[in-house]
Amino acid sequence: MLDSKKGKGGGYFFKVDPSSIKMAKIIRLIDGPIAMLPCVSLYFYERCKNCNEKHCGLHDVMVQVRDATLSILENRTLADLRD
């Protein structure tokens, strides 16, 4: 996503158009999972210790939270931050 140039007038710059960089991708690169619990993560899934996901009310709520968060972050880009 980023590139750099050395020397006078150098620095960091976007390698791709900021309007093509989804906010969800940035968060995953910097912080890792977007989900609040590892058992509901799409890309960083880990089963919680001593938990039965089929009968866990918290799991079901956190899936809804993850999906609501992703519906926003997957539809916003880096370019949206400058507006």
C-alpha positions as CSV (number, residue, x, y, z in Angstrom):
1,M,0.0,0.0,0.0
2,L,2.9,2.4,0.8
3,D,6.2,3.0,-0.9
4,S,9.0,5.3,-0.1
5,K,11.5,7.5,-1.9
6,K,14.9,8.4,-0.5
7,G,16.6,11.7,-0.7
8,K,15.5,15.3,-1.1
9,G,11.8,15.5,-1.7
10,G,11.5,11.9,-0.6
11,G,9.2,10.3,1.9
12,Y,6.3,7.9,2.0
13,F,3.6,7.8,-0.6
14,F,0.6,5.7,-1.5
15,K,1.4,2.9,-4.0
16,V,-2.3,2.5,-4.8
17,D,-5.2,4.9,-4.8
18,P,-6.5,5.5,-1.2
19,S,-10.0,5.0,-2.5
20,S,-9.2,1.3,-3.1
21,I,-7.9,0.6,0.4
22,K,-10.6,-0.6,2.7
23,M,-10.6,0.4,6.3
24,A,-11.0,-3.2,7.4
25,K,-7.7,-4.1,5.7
26,I,-5.9,-1.3,7.5
27,I,-7.2,-2.4,10.9
28,R,-6.3,-6.0,10.2
29,L,-2.8,-5.1,9.2
30,I,-2.2,-2.9,12.2
31,D,-4.2,-4.5,15.0
32,G,-5.1,-8.0,13.7
33,P,-8.6,-9.2,14.1
34,I,-11.6,-6.9,14.0
35,A,-13.7,-9.3,16.0
36,M,-13.8,-8.7,19.8
37,L,-13.5,-12.4,20.6
38,P,-11.2,-14.9,18.9
39,C,-14.1,-17.4,18.4
40,V,-15.9,-15.1,16.1
41,S,-13.0,-13.8,14.0
42,L,-13.1,-14.6,10.3
43,Y,-9.4,-14.6,9.6
44,F,-7.9,-15.1,13.1
45,Y,-10.2,-17.7,14.5
46,E,-9.3,-19.4,17.8
47,R,-11.7,-21.5,19.9
48,C,-12.3,-20.1,23.3
49,K,-11.2,-22.3,26.2
50,N,-14.0,-24.2,28.0
51,C,-16.7,-22.8,25.6
52,N,-19.3,-24.5,23.5
53,E,-20.0,-22.1,20.7
54,K,-23.3,-23.7,19.8
55,H,-24.7,-22.9,23.2
56,C,-22.9,-19.6,24.0
57,G,-25.1,-16.5,24.1
58,L,-22.1,-14.2,24.1
59,H,-20.7,-15.8,20.9
60,D,-24.0,-15.2,19.1
61,V,-24.0,-11.5,20.1
62,M,-20.4,-11.0,19.2
63,V,-21.0,-12.5,15.7
64,Q,-23.7,-9.8,15.2
65,V,-21.2,-7.1,16.5
66,R,-18.5,-8.3,14.1
67,D,-20.9,-8.3,11.2
68,A,-22.2,-4.8,11.9
69,T,-18.6,-3.5,12.3
70,L,-17.5,-5.2,9.1
71,S,-20.5,-3.8,7.2
72,I,-19.1,-0.3,7.9
73,L,-15.4,-1.0,7.6
74,E,-15.7,-2.9,4.3
75,N,-17.6,-0.1,2.8
76,R,-15.3,2.7,3.8
77,T,-11.9,3.5,2.4
78,L,-8.8,5.4,3.4
79,A,-10.0,8.2,1.0
80,D,-13.2,8.6,3.2
81,L,-11.0,9.8,6.1
82,R,-9.9,12.9,4.3
83,D,-13.4,14.1,3.5
